[in-house]
Amino acid sequence: MKVNSSIPLTFASVKEILKVREEDGELGYEQKQVKEYIEKFSKYNKKEAENLVEKLMENKKITREIATIIVNISPKCAETIETIVFKSKIELSNEDVEKIIKLLK
């Protein structure tokens, strides 16, 4: 299979995609596992999740990929946010991290 493009998806978006695929036919094993996981850990509906991603990206240091990861995980502490952004070598101020935590509440 050739991948033409890749975009990060929120759990809410994946949940909708899997719902449509399930209506069209039976889900494969991996898809069922993903659906079960997302139903357990998804905290936002699609509109809320996309809104949060856009708000996080207002900070020019945060890419769509990182914003999507933050929304999907919905961390409640500064250390978790710092761990997420560390991978991309992004340095956020304490104020930025606190804004993220408040936004996700």
N, C-alpha and C positions, 0 to 999 in steps of 0.2 A: 504494500500500500504506500502510495506517495502522499506526503503531507505538503500541501501547497502553502498553507499559512497556519499560524498558531496565535490564538488570543487567549488571555487568561479569563476564566469564567468564575463567577461567584457560585456558591453552592445553590442559590436560588435559581440561577439560570440553568444549571445542570439538572436540577430537579424538574424544571419545566420540560427540558429536552427529553429526559427519560420518561416523563409522563406521556408525551406525544408518541415516543417510540413504543411504549407499552400498549398504547391504544391501537397502534398499527400492527402489533404482533408481540410475541413473547420476547422478553429480554433474555440476553445471554447471562451466563453465570457471573461474569465480571460486572455487567451492568446491574444485575440484581444486588450484588455486594455494594456497589457504589450508591445505589438508590437507598439501601438500608442505612448506610453510613450517613448519607446526607439528610435523610429524614430524622436521624437521631441528633445530628449536630448543627443543622441549619438554623440560624437564629432570625433571619430576615426574609421578607418576601422579595421578589425580584426588583420591584421599584425601590424599596428601601435600600437594598444592597447596592444597586447602581448609583443611587443618590450618595451613599456613603463613599463609594469609590471615587466619585467625582469630587466630593468635598475633600477627601484625603489628597487628591491630585492637585488641589489648589496650592499645596506646598510643592513648589517646583522640584524639590529633591526626590519626591515620591513618584515612582513610575506606576503605570496601570498594574503591572504585575505585582509590585509590592503592596499597592493599595488593595488589590483583590485578595492577596494572602492575609493581610491584616483584617479585612472584613470577614473572610471565611473563618479565621481563628477567633476573632473578636477578643483579643487579649484584655485582661483587666489590670495588668500591672506593667510598669515601665520596663522591667527586665525582659519581659517577653517581646515587647515592641522592639527594644534594642537588639535582641537576638534576631528578629526577623529582618531588620534593616542592615544588620552587620554583614550579611551575605553579599549585599550589593555595595558595600563600602560607603554607606550613607551615614552621615553623622547628623543626628537631630539634637537640638537643644532640649533641655529639660522642659522648657515651655512648650515646644512642639509635641513632645511625648505626652504631656498633660492634656493638651488640646485633643490629641487622638483618643485618649482614654475617656474624656468627657463626651466626645462625639459618638463613641460606641455605646455609651450608657443608654 
